[in-house]
């Protein structure tokens, strides 16, 4: 969840909450964005793909407190949109599953999940993949990743244990 903080023409603070910044966000009144938060953490260097103006970026990245400088500022207009310039959220992609490894490239911690039927997934136990053939491990399974913070899932990869 993102929270966008803004000042309106009367210098009153307001907020807009959104699940993602990858979709256009309707601007409810004439405003200037002054801060951005993801979850509980403030973002001091906004992503290059967020359509903030140079002045908004200056306000967000600095400890800007002089609102009088905004009196001549060209505020964003009501009923316009803050639009993404390119993808902002990193996609969650499972690259490969082999007998020795499960591979992906993602900047935050995720759960690896496996399933026998490609329907019911549970957090993966690595001992099952590397166990001996006498274990109760099944030879055919499905794997995916789960980002609990963003509540998104990766693609599913079907895996066959080598005989």
N, C-alpha and C positions, 0 to 999 in steps of 0.2 A: 504494500500500500504506500503510495506517495502522497505527500501533503505539499501543496504549493501555497506559499504565503504571498500576499500582495498588499499593496497600499492603494486605496482608491483616491479619488480627487480630493477628498476631505482628510486625507492622511490617516484614515482608519484602517486598521489591520483586518484582513479577511483571509479565509483559506478555501482552497479547492482540494478535495480528496479524489484520488483516482487509483485504480488498480495497476494501470500501466501508462507509460508515457509514449507508447507506440501508436496510439490513436489520437486523433484531434480532440482537444479539450475546449469546450465552449467557455468563453469569457463572459461572466455574468454582469459586469459593470466596467466602466472605464477604470483601468488599473495599471500598475507597474509591479512586476514580480520582484520580490525582495528576498526570498529564501525558499529552499527546497529541502524536503526531508523524505528519506526512505525508511519506513518503519520508525525506529526511534532515533536514527542517526541523521544528522544534518549533512547535506552534500555541499561541500565548499567549492568544489570544482565541477560544475555541471557538465554533463556529457555534451560533446560537440554537436550531436544531432538534435538537441533540444533547441527550439527556435527562439532562444532568449536574445534580446538585443544586447549591444555592447554595454549600454548603461545598466541593464539588468544583471549582466554577468559581473560588472564592477561591484554592484551592490551586494550580490550573493557571495562573491569571493573575498570581499573586504568587510571590515566592521563599520560599514556605512551607517551613519546616524543623522546626517544633516538632511532632513527632508525638505528644507527650503530650496535645495538645489533642484528639486523636482518640479518647482512651480512653473518652469518653462519647458519641462519635459513633455514630449509627445506621448501621452498615455495610450495604451492599447484600447481599442474601442469596444464597447459593449456589443455582444452578439457576433464577435469575430472568433477565430480559433487559434489556439496555440497548436501548431502542427509539427510532427516529427519531420526532420530533414532526412533521416535514414533510420534503420533499425536501432533501437536503444537497448532493448533487453537482449541479453545473450541467449541464443538458442541452446537447448539441452539435447545433445546428440550422443548416443552410444555408438562408438566407432566399430568396435569388434569384440568378440568373445572367443577365446581360444582355451585349450586345456590348461595353459599356464597363466593366463591373464585376462582381465576385462579392461578395455581401454576407452577413455573419453578425455576430452579437454574442456574443462569448465572451471570457472574461477571460485566457486564456493563448494562447500561440502554437500554431497548428495548421498542418498541411500541407494544401494544396488539391490534390486528386487528380482526374484526369480519365481517362475510358475511352471507347473507341470502341464496345465491345460490352456495357457494363454488367456485366462480369465481371472483366476484368483492368485494375486501376487502377494508375496511376503518378503520381508527383509532377508537377503541372501546370507547363507552360512557358507563361508569359503571352504570349510572342511569337506563339504559335500563334493565340490568340484575336484579336489585333489585327493579324495579318498581312494581306497583300493576297490577293485571290482567286487569284492565281497560285501561292501557296504550296501546299505539300502538306498543308495543314490540312484536316481533314474537316469537313463542314458540319453533322454531327449528332454530338453527344457527350453524355456523362454526367459530372456533377461531384459530388464529396462532400468532406467534411472529415475529417481524421484527427488525433486527439489521441494522439500517441505515448506520452506519459507515462501516461495512463489507459488507453491502447490501446482507444479507442472510436472509432466512426465516426458521422458524421452521416447524415441522410437523403440520398438521391440525387436530383438534379435533372437532368432531361433538357433539353438545350440544342440549339436549331437556329440556325445562323448565318444572319443575314439575307442575302438575295441582293442 
